[in-house]
Amino acid sequence: MSVSADGSRQPAEAQCARTVLMVRPATFCANPETLATNPFQHVISASATAMLAAAQAEFDAAANVLAAAGVEVVVTPADEAADTPDALFPNNWFTTHADGRIVLYPMAVPNRRRERRPELLVALAAQHGWQITQLLDLTGLEGRGQIVEGTGSLVLDREARLAYASRSARTHDEAVTAVCTALGYEPILFNAYDTAGREIYHTNVLMAVGPSIAVLASGMVAPGAGLRRVFDALERSNKQLLDLSAEQVGEFAGNLLFLDGGKQGPLVALSRRAWASLTRAQRVLLEQHARPVPCSVETIEHVGGGGIRCMLAEIFLPRR
């Protein structure tokens, strides 16, 4: 149990979700409003129709692969009228929790703020028997310039109540603290940079946490107190470390998600590009903790700048 800002004790959470929500894109391109902070995005010369068709085909295939692997996959269409090219990355605007709470997050740019659809979550909860006890709306932080973009900004160790966060234009200390105070998590803040000296825009680019393993590109974390905090937290939570190189991060090897595959056991969703970048020893280590489920999302990664982890919003809400 943990204690949140209102003094209430929070129920223990599993690290891996059994259910994920995926939002099928209605528009798709390299989002012009986020290009400045996401070097993983690329503008290409293909038509909008061709790019959308490719993204939808990859999306559908990934949803089918995950469902076949034992994950409960809930698919809903994006709002076509909202013109939200990043709508297929729903993990940035909300999180769900075992006490029935949903958190809505402050987003950095206007067209990503239009992705937020709390009414959709209420409708899906009624349809699937999920229980919502509270909608915790932190979007007012946007007016103060304080941003934290869900589980893009926060890599959560739900069992140990730790929230890893790499500071960036999309991840601000004050907003991270607000989330952690409300949910009863300890913030583990640090700075991280790519080989060109640019700050890592989302923590889940270089880090993922499973029940017994953590994936991290430690060489991209700035040396000093922040890196020590990360290593201390991983040691306290008994996580074995799979260390990535900066080059592997560039192949989306840090952008993976550990999930509950039901009778088929724990699994880790990652892209084929990420899987191909891992060494034999890294693959063996990962397989000791979870069953790898590679998904082909090359267009989504190259154009949209987000990987399979970004496409999966975990559902931890209790069932009615």
Summary of the structure (lengths in Angstrom):
residues: 320
radius of gyration: 17.9
end to end distance: 21.3
largest distance: 53.6
contacts: 1135
relative contact order: 0.19
helix: 35%
strand: 25%
